[in-house]
Amino acid sequence: MRGGFSFNKAAYDALGSPEAVELLYDREAKRIGFRASEPENPLAYPVKSQGRNTTGKQVAGQAFAKYYDIDVSVARRYAVDMQDDILVVDLKSKGIDVTGPRAAMKSRLGEQ
């Protein structure tokens, strides 16, 4: 899911295992925040299971990333920090580029 946000079990649990989250962005500090929300909140994004992985969760974020001009061309993992009730990702920190099996296969086959 290009432009989506994934949570491992620890991050999802830190948020309180919500059904939905609000996506927040501090342009100046280049930080994304995730705050647990009720699904009825019009600003909330539903949290979904990540494929067959029962512990991983994901949130659609392509429109959010595009609106704030956040580079999502390469999947990256970041350390997070809980600040009050907000899970914070500092985009200025060193993220780790990750490549999934499909991207690796395309690379081996010479596809774009």
N, C-alpha and C positions, 0 to 999 in steps of 0.2 A: 504494500500500500504506500505509494510514493506520497510523501507529505503527511503521513499519519504518525501518530505518536504511540509508542508501545511502552508498557509498564511491566517490569518483572513483578513477582509476587511480593517482594519486600516493599517496593514503591507503592503498589496498589494497596497493600495492607496499611502502609503509613497514612494513606489518604482516608482510611476507614472503609475500604472496599465499597465505594459508592457505585450507584447505577449510572451516574452521570457526573461530569465535571465541567466547570467553567474554565476556559482558556484565557489566560491573562498575558499581557506582554508589556514590558518596560523597554521602550525603544532606546532610551538613553543608556541604560545599564545593559542592554541586550540580554535580558533574562525572560524566560517563559515561566509562567506559573500555572499550576493546576490546582483548583480548589473543588472539593466535593460539592455536589449540588443535587437538588431534587430534579428528577427527569422533567417535571412540568415547567421548570424555569426556561423561558424562551432563549436564554443565552447559554444553556447547557448543551453539551455534546454527550450522547450516550456512550457508555463504556461497553465494549463487546469483547467476547472471548477471541483469542488469537488463534484461529484455525483449530487444529486438533489439540493444541496446547491448552490444558485446562487451567493452568496457573497464570499464563501470560494474558494480558489484556491490551486492548488498543482503542484509540480514539481517532476518528477521522479529523484531519487537520489541514488538508490541502488548501482549502479556501482561506483558512486562518494564516497559513504560511505565506500564501500569495499576497494577501492583504497587507501583511507586515513586511513583505520582501525578505522572508527568512529562507536562506538557502537550504533546500531539502533535496538537492540533486544527488547527494551521497548519503546513505544511511550511516548514522553515527550513534554511538553510545556515550552518555554523559553521566557523571556522578551527579547526584541530586542532594538537595538540602531541604529539610522541613523548616519553614519560617512561619511560626504560628500555625495556621491551618492550611498553608499553601506549600505545595511541593514545587521547589524552584530548580530550574535548569539554567545555569550560567553559560550562555553560548560563547563567551569569551574564554572559557576554560578549555583545556585540551580534551577534545572528544576523540573517541576511537572510531575510525572508519570500519564499518562492518560490511561484509558482502555475503549475501544469502546464496543458497545453492543455485538458484536460477541465474543470477548475475554471473556467478563463477562458470556455469555451463556455457552461457552466451560468450563469455570471454574466451573460453577454450575453443569454441566453434568459430570465433572471429566475427560474431554478430554484434550489432550495435543496438 
